Amino acid sequence: MQRRGSRIYRVTQRLRGGHTVEVPAHAIATTVSAWLAELGAVSPLVVDLERAVRAGDWPAARTIGEYLSVDVTVAA
């Protein structure tokens, strides 16, 4: 059985071609921040997104993802 903290997540940006990466939970905020930086944007919501995913709060993760134009799912 895999611990939640060691899971790999698929993060997809919905802008600029839908780039997708698979990362551990601790890399979600860094990944999304880098994508936002490419667009000249910054958001404190990336930390909230990572926190929601780590906690397994998928309703919050989806809501925050909507604002950031990203999707996060558990990678198979």
PDB file of N, CA, C, O and CB in Angstrom:
ATOM      1  N   MET A   1       0.838  -1.187   0.000  1.00  0.00           N
ATOM      2  CA  MET A   1       0.000   0.000   0.000  1.00  0.00           C
ATOM      3  C   MET A   1       0.882   1.248   0.000  1.00  0.00           C
ATOM      4  O   MET A   1       1.847   1.335   0.759  1.00  0.00           O
ATOM      5  CB  MET A   1      -0.953  -0.001   1.219  1.00  0.00           C
ATOM      6  N   GLN A   2       0.552   2.182  -0.832  1.00  0.00           N
ATOM      7  CA  GLN A   2       1.347   3.389  -0.986  1.00  0.00           C
ATOM      8  C   GLN A   2       0.807   4.489  -0.084  1.00  0.00           C
ATOM      9  O   GLN A   2      -0.402   4.710  -0.032  1.00  0.00           O
ATOM     10  CB  GLN A   2       1.359   3.848  -2.451  1.00  0.00           C
ATOM     11  N   ARG A   3       1.689   5.177   0.621  1.00  0.00           N
ATOM     12  CA  ARG A   3       1.280   6.297   1.454  1.00  0.00           C
ATOM     13  C   ARG A   3       0.886   7.469   0.581  1.00  0.00           C
ATOM     14  O   ARG A   3       1.425   7.649  -0.511  1.00  0.00           O
ATOM     15  CB  ARG A   3       2.400   6.699   2.420  1.00  0.00           C
ATOM     16  N   ARG A   4      -0.066   8.276   1.067  1.00  0.00           N
ATOM     17  CA  ARG A   4      -0.548   9.432   0.292  1.00  0.00           C
ATOM     18  C   ARG A   4       0.601  10.355  -0.097  1.00  0.00           C
ATOM     19  O   ARG A   4       0.631  10.859  -1.220  1.00  0.00           O
ATOM     20  CB  ARG A   4      -1.598  10.219   1.095  1.00  0.00           C
ATOM     21  N   GLY A   5       1.546  10.583   0.812  1.00  0.00           N
ATOM     22  CA  GLY A   5       2.655  11.491   0.533  1.00  0.00           C
ATOM     23  C   GLY A   5       3.598  10.986  -0.542  1.00  0.00           C
ATOM     24  O   GLY A   5       4.342  11.772  -1.128  1.00  0.00           O
ATOM     25  N   SER A   6       3.580   9.676  -0.813  1.00  0.00           N
ATOM     26  CA  SER A   6       4.487   9.131  -1.816  1.00  0.00           C
ATOM     27  C   SER A   6       3.805   8.900  -3.162  1.00  0.00           C
ATOM     28  O   SER A   6       4.430   8.405  -4.100  1.00  0.00           O
ATOM     29  CB  SER A   6       5.078   7.836  -1.319  1.00  0.00           C
ATOM     30  N   ARG A   7       2.552   9.250  -3.256  1.00  0.00           N
ATOM     31  CA  ARG A   7       1.831   9.096  -4.522  1.00  0.00           C
ATOM     32  C   ARG A   7       2.381  10.039  -5.585  1.00  0.00           C
ATOM     33  O   ARG A   7       2.974  11.075  -5.287  1.00  0.00           O
ATOM     34  CB  ARG A   7       0.332   9.352  -4.320  1.00  0.00           C
ATOM     35  N   ILE A   8       2.167   9.648  -6.807  1.00  0.00           N
ATOM     36  CA  ILE A   8       2.536  10.491  -7.939  1.00  0.00           C
ATOM     37  C   ILE A   8       1.240  11.051  -8.515  1.00  0.00           C
ATOM     38  O   ILE A   8       0.249  10.335  -8.662  1.00  0.00           O
ATOM     39  CB  ILE A   8       3.360   9.687  -9.027  1.00  0.00           C
ATOM     40  N   TYR A   9       1.263  12.333  -8.837  1.00  0.00           N
ATOM     41  CA  TYR A   9       0.083  13.021  -9.346  1.00  0.00           C
ATOM     42  C   TYR A   9       0.338  13.509 -10.753  1.00  0.00           C
ATOM     43  O   TYR A   9       1.440  13.942 -11.088  1.00  0.00           O
ATOM     44  CB  TYR A   9      -0.307  14.192  -8.437  1.00  0.00           C
ATOM     45  N   ARG A  10      -0.693  13.432 -11.570  1.00  0.00           N
ATOM     46  CA  ARG A  10      -0.636  13.955 -12.936  1.00  0.00           C
ATOM     47  C   ARG A  10      -1.206  15.367 -12.899  1.00  0.00           C
ATOM     48  O   ARG A  10      -2.362  15.573 -12.526  1.00  0.00           O
ATOM     49  CB  ARG A  10      -1.430  13.035 -13.953  1.00  0.00           C
ATOM     50  N   VAL A  11      -0.390  16.328 -13.287  1.00  0.00           N
ATOM     51  CA  VAL A  11      -0.792  17.735 -13.290  1.00  0.00           C
ATOM     52  C   VAL A  11      -0.804  18.202 -14.741  1.00  0.00           C
ATOM     53  O   VAL A  11       0.190  18.083 -15.457  1.00  0.00           O
ATOM     54  CB  VAL A  11       0.176  18.623 -12.407  1.00  0.00           C
ATOM     55  N   THR A  12      -1.948  18.735 -15.160  1.00  0.00           N
ATOM     56  CA  THR A  12      -2.120  19.167 -16.546  1.00  0.00           C
ATOM     57  C   THR A  12      -2.534  20.621 -16.567  1.00  0.00           C
ATOM     58  O   THR A  12      -3.501  21.015 -15.914  1.00  0.00           O
ATOM     59  CB  THR A  12      -3.164  18.293 -17.280  1.00  0.00           C
ATOM     60  N   GLN A  13      -1.799  21.413 -17.318  1.00  0.00           N
ATOM     61  CA  GLN A  13      -2.217  22.802 -17.505  1.00  0.00           C
ATOM     62  C   GLN A  13      -3.220  22.837 -18.655  1.00  0.00           C
ATOM     63  O   GLN A  13      -3.058  22.148 -19.662  1.00  0.00           O
ATOM     64  CB  GLN A  13      -0.985  23.743 -17.793  1.00  0.00           C
ATOM     65  N   ARG A  14      -4.235  23.634 -18.486  1.00  0.00           N
ATOM     66  CA  ARG A  14      -5.280  23.701 -19.510  1.00  0.00           C
ATOM     67  C   ARG A  14      -5.045  24.846 -20.490  1.00  0.00           C
ATOM     68  O   ARG A  14      -5.848  25.060 -21.398  1.00  0.00           O
ATOM     69  CB  ARG A  14      -6.646  23.856 -18.855  1.00  0.00           C
ATOM     70  N   LEU A  15      -3.982  25.561 -20.317  1.00  0.00           N
ATOM     71  CA  LEU A  15      -3.620  26.648 -21.222  1.00  0.00           C
ATOM     72  C   LEU A  15      -2.382  26.226 -22.004  1.00  0.00           C
ATOM     73  O   LEU A  15      -1.639  25.342 -21.578  1.00  0.00           O
ATOM     74  CB  LEU A  15      -3.366  27.981 -20.440  1.00  0.00           C
ATOM     75  N   ARG A  16      -2.171  26.853 -23.129  1.00  0.00           N
ATOM     76  CA  ARG A  16      -0.947  26.662 -23.904  1.00  0.00           C
ATOM     77  C   ARG A  16      -0.651  25.201 -24.226  1.00  0.00           C
ATOM     78  O   ARG A  16       0.462  24.726 -23.998  1.00  0.00           O
ATOM     79  CB  ARG A  16       0.212  27.247 -23.160  1.00  0.00           C
ATOM     80  N   GLY A  17      -1.627  24.500 -24.748  1.00  0.00           N
ATOM     81  CA  GLY A  17      -1.372  23.158 -25.248  1.00  0.00           C
ATOM     82  C   GLY A  17      -1.570  22.025 -24.274  1.00  0.00           C
ATOM     83  O   GLY A  17      -1.371  20.869 -24.647  1.00  0.00           O
ATOM     84  N   GLY A  18      -1.951  22.299 -23.048  1.00  0.00           N
ATOM     85  CA  GLY A  18      -2.249  21.236 -22.115  1.00  0.00           C
ATOM     86  C   GLY A  18      -1.076  20.376 -21.700  1.00  0.00           C
ATOM     87  O   GLY A  18      -1.197  19.152 -21.650  1.00  0.00           O
ATOM     88  N   HIS A  19       0.050  20.984 -21.404  1.00  0.00           N
ATOM     89  CA  HIS A  19       1.237  20.252 -20.959  1.00  0.00           C
ATOM     90  C   HIS A  19       0.919  19.441 -19.701  1.00  0.00           C
ATOM     91  O   HIS A  19       0.248  19.940 -18.798  1.00  0.00           O
ATOM     92  CB  HIS A  19       2.409  21.228 -20.690  1.00  0.00           C
ATOM     93  N   THR A  20       1.395  18.201 -19.638  1.00  0.00           N
ATOM     94  CA  THR A  20       1.151  17.316 -18.501  1.00  0.00           C
ATOM     95  C   THR A  20       2.466  16.787 -17.954  1.00  0.00           C
ATOM     96  O   THR A  20       3.367  16.427 -18.712  1.00  0.00           O
ATOM     97  CB  THR A  20       0.234  16.151 -18.904  1.00  0.00           C
ATOM     98  N   VAL A  21       2.569  16.744 -16.624  1.00  0.00           N
ATOM     99  CA  VAL A  21       3.725  16.140 -15.952  1.00  0.00           C
ATOM    100  C   VAL A  21       3.207  15.249 -14.831  1.00  0.00           C
ATOM    101  O   VAL A  21       2.079  15.413 -14.365  1.00  0.00           O
ATOM    102  CB  VAL A  21       4.708  17.236 -15.393  1.00  0.00           C
ATOM    103  N   GLU A  22       4.032  14.311 -14.404  1.00  0.00           N
ATOM    104  CA  GLU A  22       3.721  13.483 -13.243  1.00  0.00           C
ATOM    105  C   GLU A  22       4.758  13.782 -12.182  1.00  0.00           C
ATOM    106  O   GLU A  22       5.959  13.633 -12.406  1.00  0.00           O
ATOM    107  CB  GLU A  22       3.697  11.957 -13.604  1.00  0.00           C
ATOM    108  N   VAL A  23       4.273  14.212 -11.007  1.00  0.00           N
ATOM    109  CA  VAL A  23       5.155  14.668  -9.938  1.00  0.00           C
ATOM    110  C   VAL A  23       4.639  14.174  -8.585  1.00  0.00           C
ATOM    111  O   VAL A  23       3.458  13.853  -8.447  1.00  0.00           O
ATOM    112  CB  VAL A  23       5.267  16.209  -9.947  1.00  0.00           C
ATOM    113  N   PRO A  24       5.535  14.113  -7.578  1.00  0.00           N
ATOM    114  CA  PRO A  24       5.067  13.834  -6.215  1.00  0.00           C
ATOM    115  C   PRO A  24       4.345  15.066  -5.671  1.00  0.00           C
ATOM    116  O   PRO A  24       4.485  16.164  -6.210  1.00  0.00           O
ATOM    117  CB  PRO A  24       6.256  13.435  -5.282  1.00  0.00           C
ATOM    118  N   ALA A  25       3.581  14.878  -4.615  1.00  0.00           N
ATOM    119  CA  ALA A  25       2.779  15.972  -4.056  1.00  0.00           C
ATOM    120  C   ALA A  25       3.615  17.208  -3.735  1.00  0.00           C
ATOM    121  O   ALA A  25       3.182  18.336  -3.970  1.00  0.00           O
ATOM    122  CB  ALA A  25       2.068  15.504  -2.803  1.00  0.00           C
ATOM    123  N   HIS A  26       4.809  16.991  -3.198  1.00  0.00           N
ATOM    124  CA  HIS A  26       5.620  18.147  -2.792  1.00  0.00           C
ATOM    125  C   HIS A  26       6.107  19.002  -3.966  1.00  0.00           C
ATOM    126  O   HIS A  26       6.657  20.082  -3.754  1.00  0.00           O
ATOM    127  CB  HIS A  26       6.811  17.671  -2.003  1.00  0.00           C
ATOM    128  N   ALA A  27       5.913  18.534  -5.190  1.00  0.00           N
ATOM    129  CA  ALA A  27       6.366  19.285  -6.365  1.00  0.00           C
ATOM    130  C   ALA A  27       5.225  19.963  -7.122  1.00  0.00           C
ATOM    131  O   ALA A  27       5.460  20.609  -8.144  1.00  0.00           O
ATOM    132  CB  ALA A  27       7.108  18.364  -7.302  1.00  0.00           C
ATOM    133  N   ILE A  28       4.006  19.824  -6.637  1.00  0.00           N
ATOM    134  CA  ILE A  28       2.867  20.412  -7.344  1.00  0.00           C
ATOM    135  C   ILE A  28       2.967  21.935  -7.382  1.00  0.00           C
ATOM    136  O   ILE A  28       2.831  22.532  -8.450  1.00  0.00           O
ATOM    137  CB  ILE A  28       1.552  19.990  -6.679  1.00  0.00           C
ATOM    138  N   ALA A  29       3.203  22.571  -6.237  1.00  0.00           N
ATOM    139  CA  ALA A  29       3.260  24.037  -6.192  1.00  0.00           C
ATOM    140  C   ALA A  29       4.389  24.577  -7.065  1.00  0.00           C
ATOM    141  O   ALA A  29       4.214  25.573  -7.766  1.00  0.00           O
ATOM    142  CB  ALA A  29       3.441  24.520  -4.747  1.00  0.00           C
ATOM    143  N   THR A  30       5.536  23.926  -7.024  1.00  0.00           N
ATOM    144  CA  THR A  30       6.674  24.370  -7.828  1.00  0.00           C
ATOM    145  C   THR A  30       6.362  24.265  -9.317  1.00  0.00           C
ATOM    146  O   THR A  30       6.670  25.168 -10.095  1.00  0.00           O
ATOM    147  CB  THR A  30       7.924  23.545  -7.491  1.00  0.00           C
ATOM    148  N   THR A  31       5.748  23.154  -9.697  1.00  0.00           N
ATOM    149  CA  THR A  31       5.404  22.929 -11.107  1.00  0.00           C
ATOM    150  C   THR A  31       4.415  23.971 -11.606  1.00  0.00           C
ATOM    151  O   THR A  31       4.628  24.592 -12.647  1.00  0.00           O
ATOM    152  CB  THR A  31       4.822  21.525 -11.298  1.00  0.00           C
ATOM    153  N   VAL A  32       3.334  24.158 -10.862  1.00  0.00           N
ATOM    154  CA  VAL A  32       2.305  25.108 -11.295  1.00  0.00           C
ATOM    155  C   VAL A  32       2.851  26.531 -11.259  1.00  0.00           C
ATOM    156  O   VAL A  32       2.521  27.333 -12.132  1.00  0.00           O
ATOM    157  CB  VAL A  32       1.046  24.994 -10.404  1.00  0.00           C
ATOM    158  N   SER A  33       3.677  26.862 -10.269  1.00  0.00           N
ATOM    159  CA  SER A  33       4.290  28.192 -10.217  1.00  0.00           C
ATOM    160  C   SER A  33       5.150  28.463 -11.442  1.00  0.00           C
ATOM    161  O   SER A  33       5.148  29.571 -11.978  1.00  0.00           O
ATOM    162  CB  SER A  33       5.132  28.337  -8.955  1.00  0.00           C
ATOM    163  N   ALA A  34       5.883  27.449 -11.881  1.00  0.00           N
ATOM    164  CA  ALA A  34       6.729  27.614 -13.076  1.00  0.00           C
ATOM    165  C   ALA A  34       5.874  27.869 -14.311  1.00  0.00           C
ATOM    166  O   ALA A  34       6.216  28.707 -15.146  1.00  0.00           O
ATOM    167  CB  ALA A  34       7.612  26.366 -13.296  1.00  0.00           C
ATOM    168  N   TRP A  35       4.761  27.146 -14.426  1.00  0.00           N
ATOM    169  CA  TRP A  35       3.870  27.375 -15.561  1.00  0.00           C
ATOM    170  C   TRP A  35       3.280  28.777 -15.519  1.00  0.00           C
ATOM    171  O   TRP A  35       3.192  29.447 -16.548  1.00  0.00           O
ATOM    172  CB  TRP A  35       2.749  26.335 -15.578  1.00  0.00           C
ATOM    173  N   LEU A  36       2.877  29.222 -14.333  1.00  0.00           N
ATOM    174  CA  LEU A  36       2.340  30.579 -14.214  1.00  0.00           C
ATOM    175  C   LEU A  36       3.396  31.621 -14.567  1.00  0.00           C
ATOM    176  O   LEU A  36       3.094  32.620 -15.219  1.00  0.00           O
ATOM    177  CB  LEU A  36       1.816  30.823 -12.794  1.00  0.00           C
ATOM    178  N   ALA A  37       4.630  31.386 -14.136  1.00  0.00           N
ATOM    179  CA  ALA A  37       5.720  32.326 -14.422  1.00  0.00           C
ATOM    180  C   ALA A  37       5.929  32.479 -15.929  1.00  0.00           C
ATOM    181  O   ALA A  37       6.244  33.568 -16.407  1.00  0.00           O
ATOM    182  CB  ALA A  37       7.025  31.856 -13.752  1.00  0.00           C
ATOM    183  N   GLU A  38       5.754  31.384 -16.674  1.00  0.00           N
ATOM    184  CA  GLU A  38       5.869  31.453 -18.134  1.00  0.00           C
ATOM    185  C   GLU A  38       4.832  32.409 -18.726  1.00  0.00           C
ATOM    186  O   GLU A  38       5.037  32.986 -19.794  1.00  0.00           O
ATOM    187  CB  GLU A  38       5.706  30.053 -18.748  1.00  0.00           C
ATOM    188  N   LEU A  39       3.726  32.562 -18.019  1.00  0.00           N
ATOM    189  CA  LEU A  39       2.654  33.462 -18.467  1.00  0.00           C
ATOM    190  C   LEU A  39       2.763  34.846 -17.835  1.00  0.00           C
ATOM    191  O   LEU A  39       1.926  35.715 -18.084  1.00  0.00           O
ATOM    192  CB  LEU A  39       1.293  32.859 -18.144  1.00  0.00           C
ATOM    193  N   GLY A  40       3.794  35.049 -17.016  1.00  0.00           N
ATOM    194  CA  GLY A  40       3.975  36.331 -16.336  1.00  0.00           C
ATOM    195  C   GLY A  40       3.048  36.493 -15.137  1.00  0.00           C
ATOM    196  O   GLY A  40       2.731  37.615 -14.742  1.00  0.00           O
ATOM    197  N   ALA A  41       2.613  35.374 -14.556  1.00  0.00           N
ATOM    198  CA  ALA A  41       1.667  35.431 -13.438  1.00  0.00           C
ATOM    199  C   ALA A  41       2.259  34.761 -12.199  1.00  0.00           C
ATOM    200  O   ALA A  41       3.164  33.931 -12.290  1.00  0.00           O
ATOM    201  CB  ALA A  41       0.331  34.757 -13.824  1.00  0.00           C
ATOM    202  N   VAL A  42       1.725  35.142 -11.048  1.00  0.00           N
ATOM    203  CA  VAL A  42       2.099  34.566  -9.759  1.00  0.00           C
ATOM    204  C   VAL A  42       0.814  34.403  -8.964  1.00  0.00           C
ATOM    205  O   VAL A  42      -0.070  35.258  -9.035  1.00  0.00           O
ATOM    206  CB  VAL A  42       3.152  35.465  -8.990  1.00  0.00           C
ATOM    207  N   SER A  43       0.698  33.314  -8.206  1.00  0.00           N
ATOM    208  CA  SER A  43      -0.495  33.128  -7.383  1.00  0.00           C
ATOM    209  C   SER A  43      -0.151  32.361  -6.112  1.00  0.00           C
ATOM    210  O   SER A  43       0.527  31.335  -6.161  1.00  0.00           O
ATOM    211  CB  SER A  43      -1.589  32.389  -8.173  1.00  0.00           C
ATOM    212  N   PRO A  44      -0.625  32.867  -4.970  1.00  0.00           N
ATOM    213  CA  PRO A  44      -0.441  32.119  -3.724  1.00  0.00           C
ATOM    214  C   PRO A  44      -1.326  30.871  -3.678  1.00  0.00           C
ATOM    215  O   PRO A  44      -1.158  30.031  -2.795  1.00  0.00           O
ATOM    216  CB  PRO A  44      -0.743  33.015  -2.521  1.00  0.00           C
ATOM    217  N   LEU A  45      -2.257  30.742  -4.611  1.00  0.00           N
ATOM    218  CA  LEU A  45      -3.143  29.579  -4.632  1.00  0.00           C
ATOM    219  C   LEU A  45      -2.418  28.274  -4.938  1.00  0.00           C
ATOM    220  O   LEU A  45      -2.951  27.197  -4.671  1.00  0.00           O
ATOM    221  CB  LEU A  45      -4.230  29.792  -5.644  1.00  0.00           C
ATOM    222  N   VAL A  46      -1.218  28.352  -5.492  1.00  0.00           N
ATOM    223  CA  VAL A  46      -0.494  27.114  -5.796  1.00  0.00           C
ATOM    224  C   VAL A  46      -0.190  26.341  -4.518  1.00  0.00           C
ATOM    225  O   VAL A  46      -0.214  25.110  -4.519  1.00  0.00           O
ATOM    226  CB  VAL A  46       0.811  27.421  -6.553  1.00  0.00           C
ATOM    227  N   VAL A  47       0.093  27.042  -3.442  1.00  0.00           N
ATOM    228  CA  VAL A  47       0.352  26.388  -2.157  1.00  0.00           C
ATOM    229  C   VAL A  47      -0.933  25.758  -1.630  1.00  0.00           C
ATOM    230  O   VAL A  47      -0.912  24.651  -1.091  1.00  0.00           O
ATOM    231  CB  VAL A  47       0.922  27.398  -1.127  1.00  0.00           C
ATOM    232  N   ASP A  48      -2.048  26.465  -1.788  1.00  0.00           N
ATOM    233  CA  ASP A  48      -3.339  25.919  -1.363  1.00  0.00           C
ATOM    234  C   ASP A  48      -3.703  24.673  -2.168  1.00  0.00           C
ATOM    235  O   ASP A  48      -4.265  23.722  -1.625  1.00  0.00           O
ATOM    236  CB  ASP A  48      -4.440  26.979  -1.508  1.00  0.00           C
ATOM    237  N   LEU A  49      -3.385  24.679  -3.454  1.00  0.00           N
ATOM    238  CA  LEU A  49      -3.639  23.517  -4.300  1.00  0.00           C
ATOM    239  C   LEU A  49      -2.848  22.317  -3.796  1.00  0.00           C
ATOM    240  O   LEU A  49      -3.401  21.231  -3.619  1.00  0.00           O
ATOM    241  CB  LEU A  49      -3.280  23.822  -5.766  1.00  0.00           C
ATOM    242  N   GLU A  50      -1.566  22.513  -3.568  1.00  0.00           N
ATOM    243  CA  GLU A  50      -0.725  21.423  -3.077  1.00  0.00           C
ATOM    244  C   GLU A  50      -1.234  20.911  -1.729  1.00  0.00           C
ATOM    245  O   GLU A  50      -1.290  19.703  -1.498  1.00  0.00           O
ATOM    246  CB  GLU A  50       0.737  21.889  -2.953  1.00  0.00           C
ATOM    247  N   ARG A  51      -1.594  21.814  -0.864  1.00  0.00           N
ATOM    248  CA  ARG A  51      -2.104  21.439   0.463  1.00  0.00           C
ATOM    249  C   ARG A  51      -3.393  20.618   0.343  1.00  0.00           C
ATOM    250  O   ARG A  51      -3.561  19.623   1.049  1.00  0.00           O
ATOM    251  CB  ARG A  51      -2.357  22.703   1.319  1.00  0.00           C
ATOM    252  N   ALA A  52      -4.286  21.024  -0.531  1.00  0.00           N
ATOM    253  CA  ALA A  52      -5.548  20.308  -0.724  1.00  0.00           C
ATOM    254  C   ALA A  52      -5.301  18.901  -1.263  1.00  0.00           C
ATOM    255  O   ALA A  52      -5.936  17.945  -0.819  1.00  0.00           O
ATOM    256  CB  ALA A  52      -6.465  21.087  -1.680  1.00  0.00           C
ATOM    257  N   VAL A  53      -4.386  18.773  -2.214  1.00  0.00           N
ATOM    258  CA  VAL A  53      -4.068  17.459  -2.774  1.00  0.00           C
ATOM    259  C   VAL A  53      -3.463  16.565  -1.695  1.00  0.00           C
ATOM    260  O   VAL A  53      -3.853  15.405  -1.557  1.00  0.00           O
ATOM    261  CB  VAL A  53      -3.096  17.594  -3.974  1.00  0.00           C
ATOM    262  N   ARG A  54      -2.520  17.097  -0.936  1.00  0.00           N
ATOM    263  CA  ARG A  54      -1.891  16.315   0.137  1.00  0.00           C
ATOM    264  C   ARG A  54      -2.914  15.831   1.158  1.00  0.00           C
ATOM    265  O   ARG A  54      -2.795  14.723   1.682  1.00  0.00           O
ATOM    266  CB  ARG A  54      -0.819  17.146   0.838  1.00  0.00           C
ATOM    267  N   ALA A  55      -3.916  16.657   1.440  1.00  0.00           N
ATOM    268  CA  ALA A  55      -4.946  16.315   2.425  1.00  0.00           C
ATOM    269  C   ALA A  55      -6.030  15.420   1.836  1.00  0.00           C
ATOM    270  O   ALA A  55      -6.884  14.914   2.565  1.00  0.00           O
ATOM    271  CB  ALA A  55      -5.576  17.580   2.981  1.00  0.00           C
ATOM    272  N   GLY A  56      -5.998  15.225   0.525  1.00  0.00           N
ATOM    273  CA  GLY A  56      -7.041  14.437  -0.123  1.00  0.00           C
ATOM    274  C   GLY A  56      -8.359  15.183  -0.230  1.00  0.00           C
ATOM    275  O   GLY A  56      -9.419  14.572  -0.367  1.00  0.00           O
ATOM    276  N   ASP A  57      -8.289  16.499  -0.167  1.00  0.00           N
ATOM    277  CA  ASP A  57      -9.489  17.344  -0.276  1.00  0.00           C
ATOM    278  C   ASP A  57      -9.724  17.667  -1.750  1.00  0.00           C
ATOM    279  O   ASP A  57      -9.411  18.763  -2.214  1.00  0.00           O
ATOM    280  CB  ASP A  57      -9.339  18.665   0.568  1.00  0.00           C
ATOM    281  N   TRP A  58     -10.280  16.699  -2.479  1.00  0.00           N
ATOM    282  CA  TRP A  58     -10.435  16.844  -3.917  1.00  0.00           C
ATOM    283  C   TRP A  58     -11.429  17.921  -4.330  1.00  0.00           C
ATOM    284  O   TRP A  58     -11.216  18.560  -5.360  1.00  0.00           O
ATOM    285  CB  TRP A  58     -10.853  15.548  -4.498  1.00  0.00           C
ATOM    286  N   PRO A  59     -12.510  18.158  -3.578  1.00  0.00           N
ATOM    287  CA  PRO A  59     -13.374  19.290  -3.960  1.00  0.00           C
ATOM    288  C   PRO A  59     -12.604  20.623  -3.942  1.00  0.00           C
ATOM    289  O   PRO A  59     -12.752  21.441  -4.849  1.00  0.00           O
ATOM    290  CB  PRO A  59     -14.588  19.375  -3.008  1.00  0.00           C
ATOM    291  N   ALA A  60     -11.790  20.830  -2.908  1.00  0.00           N
ATOM    292  CA  ALA A  60     -10.989  22.064  -2.845  1.00  0.00           C
ATOM    293  C   ALA A  60      -9.945  22.081  -3.952  1.00  0.00           C
ATOM    294  O   ALA A  60      -9.730  23.116  -4.582  1.00  0.00           O
ATOM    295  CB  ALA A  60     -10.302  22.202  -1.467  1.00  0.00           C
ATOM    296  N   ALA A  61      -9.295  20.949  -4.197  1.00  0.00           N
ATOM    297  CA  ALA A  61      -8.275  20.887  -5.247  1.00  0.00           C
ATOM    298  C   ALA A  61      -8.875  21.218  -6.609  1.00  0.00           C
ATOM    299  O   ALA A  61      -8.266  21.933  -7.404  1.00  0.00           O
ATOM    300  CB  ALA A  61      -7.623  19.496  -5.283  1.00  0.00           C
ATOM    301  N   ARG A  62     -10.070  20.699  -6.874  1.00  0.00           N
ATOM    302  CA  ARG A  62     -10.722  21.001  -8.160  1.00  0.00           C
ATOM    303  C   ARG A  62     -11.077  22.475  -8.275  1.00  0.00           C
ATOM    304  O   ARG A  62     -10.885  23.091  -9.324  1.00  0.00           O
ATOM    305  CB  ARG A  62     -11.984  20.153  -8.330  1.00  0.00           C
ATOM    306  N   THR A  63     -11.598  23.036  -7.188  1.00  0.00           N
ATOM    307  CA  THR A  63     -11.976  24.453  -7.200  1.00  0.00           C
ATOM    308  C   THR A  63     -10.757  25.343  -7.417  1.00  0.00           C
ATOM    309  O   THR A  63     -10.792  26.259  -8.239  1.00  0.00           O
ATOM    310  CB  THR A  63     -12.675  24.833  -5.886  1.00  0.00           C
ATOM    311  N   ILE A  64      -9.695  25.079  -6.691  1.00  0.00           N
ATOM    312  CA  ILE A  64      -8.467  25.868  -6.847  1.00  0.00           C
ATOM    313  C   ILE A  64      -7.883  25.648  -8.239  1.00  0.00           C
ATOM    314  O   ILE A  64      -7.412  26.592  -8.874  1.00  0.00           O
ATOM    315  CB  ILE A  64      -7.425  25.491  -5.756  1.00  0.00           C
ATOM    316  N   GLY A  65      -7.913  24.411  -8.710  1.00  0.00           N
ATOM    317  CA  GLY A  65      -7.424  24.113 -10.055  1.00  0.00           C
ATOM    318  C   GLY A  65      -8.162  24.888 -11.130  1.00  0.00           C
ATOM    319  O   GLY A  65      -7.567  25.294 -12.129  1.00  0.00           O
ATOM    320  N   GLU A  66      -9.467  25.096 -10.928  1.00  0.00           N
ATOM    321  CA  GLU A  66     -10.242  25.905 -11.875  1.00  0.00           C
ATOM    322  C   GLU A  66      -9.663  27.315 -11.982  1.00  0.00           C
ATOM    323  O   GLU A  66      -9.510  27.846 -13.083  1.00  0.00           O
ATOM    324  CB  GLU A  66     -11.724  25.970 -11.446  1.00  0.00           C
ATOM    325  N   TYR A  67      -9.342  27.916 -10.844  1.00  0.00           N
ATOM    326  CA  TYR A  67      -8.767  29.268 -10.849  1.00  0.00           C
ATOM    327  C   TYR A  67      -7.400  29.309 -11.524  1.00  0.00           C
ATOM    328  O   TYR A  67      -7.042  30.285 -12.182  1.00  0.00           O
ATOM    329  CB  TYR A  67      -8.649  29.792  -9.423  1.00  0.00           C
ATOM    330  N   LEU A  68      -6.640  28.217 -11.343  1.00  0.00           N
ATOM    331  CA  LEU A  68      -5.282  28.177 -11.887  1.00  0.00           C
ATOM    332  C   LEU A  68      -5.213  27.563 -13.286  1.00  0.00           C
ATOM    333  O   LEU A  68      -4.141  27.527 -13.890  1.00  0.00           O
ATOM    334  CB  LEU A  68      -4.387  27.403 -10.955  1.00  0.00           C
ATOM    335  N   SER A  69      -6.327  27.085 -13.799  1.00  0.00           N
ATOM    336  CA  SER A  69      -6.401  26.417 -15.102  1.00  0.00           C
ATOM    337  C   SER A  69      -5.508  25.184 -15.166  1.00  0.00           C
ATOM    338  O   SER A  69      -4.782  24.970 -16.137  1.00  0.00           O
ATOM    339  CB  SER A  69      -6.014  27.386 -16.209  1.00  0.00           C
ATOM    340  N   VAL A  70      -5.580  24.373 -14.100  1.00  0.00           N
ATOM    341  CA  VAL A  70      -4.855  23.107 -14.065  1.00  0.00           C
ATOM    342  C   VAL A  70      -5.780  22.015 -13.552  1.00  0.00           C
ATOM    343  O   VAL A  70      -6.751  22.283 -12.843  1.00  0.00           O
ATOM    344  CB  VAL A  70      -3.588  23.214 -13.177  1.00  0.00           C
ATOM    345  N   ASP A  71      -5.467  20.794 -13.918  1.00  0.00           N
ATOM    346  CA  ASP A  71      -6.146  19.608 -13.409  1.00  0.00           C
ATOM    347  C   ASP A  71      -5.103  18.767 -12.684  1.00  0.00           C
ATOM    348  O   ASP A  71      -3.967  18.636 -13.140  1.00  0.00           O
ATOM    349  CB  ASP A  71      -6.843  18.792 -14.567  1.00  0.00           C
ATOM    350  N   VAL A  72      -5.501  18.200 -11.550  1.00  0.00           N
ATOM    351  CA  VAL A  72      -4.611  17.298 -10.807  1.00  0.00           C
ATOM    352  C   VAL A  72      -5.383  16.005 -10.563  1.00  0.00           C
ATOM    353  O   VAL A  72      -6.516  16.020 -10.081  1.00  0.00           O
ATOM    354  CB  VAL A  72      -4.120  17.945  -9.439  1.00  0.00           C
ATOM    355  N   THR A  73      -4.751  14.893 -10.904  1.00  0.00           N
ATOM    356  CA  THR A  73      -5.316  13.574 -10.650  1.00  0.00           C
ATOM    357  C   THR A  73      -4.217  12.669 -10.110  1.00  0.00           C
ATOM    358  O   THR A  73      -3.030  12.961 -10.249  1.00  0.00           O
ATOM    359  CB  THR A  73      -5.950  12.973 -11.939  1.00  0.00           C
ATOM    360  N   VAL A  74      -4.628  11.575  -9.497  1.00  0.00           N
ATOM    361  CA  VAL A  74      -3.655  10.581  -9.066  1.00  0.00           C
ATOM    362  C   VAL A  74      -3.218   9.832 -10.321  1.00  0.00           C
ATOM    363  O   VAL A  74      -4.055   9.355 -11.087  1.00  0.00           O
ATOM    364  CB  VAL A  74      -4.255   9.600  -7.971  1.00  0.00           C
ATOM    365  N   ALA A  75      -1.915   9.731 -10.529  1.00  0.00           N
ATOM    366  CA  ALA A  75      -1.388   9.004 -11.686  1.00  0.00           C
ATOM    367  C   ALA A  75      -1.564   7.506 -11.441  1.00  0.00           C
ATOM    368  O   ALA A  75      -1.370   7.027 -10.324  1.00  0.00           O
ATOM    369  CB  ALA A  75       0.120   9.358 -11.941  1.00  0.00           C
ATOM    370  N   ALA A  76      -1.923   6.791 -12.463  1.00  0.00           N
ATOM    371  CA  ALA A  76      -2.144   5.344 -12.329  1.00  0.00           C
ATOM    372  C   ALA A  76      -0.833   4.602 -12.220  1.00  0.00           C
ATOM    373  O   ALA A  76      -0.825   3.377 -12.101  1.00  0.00           O
ATOM    374  CB  ALA A  76      -2.944   4.806 -13.512  1.00  0.00           C
TER     375      ALA A  76
END
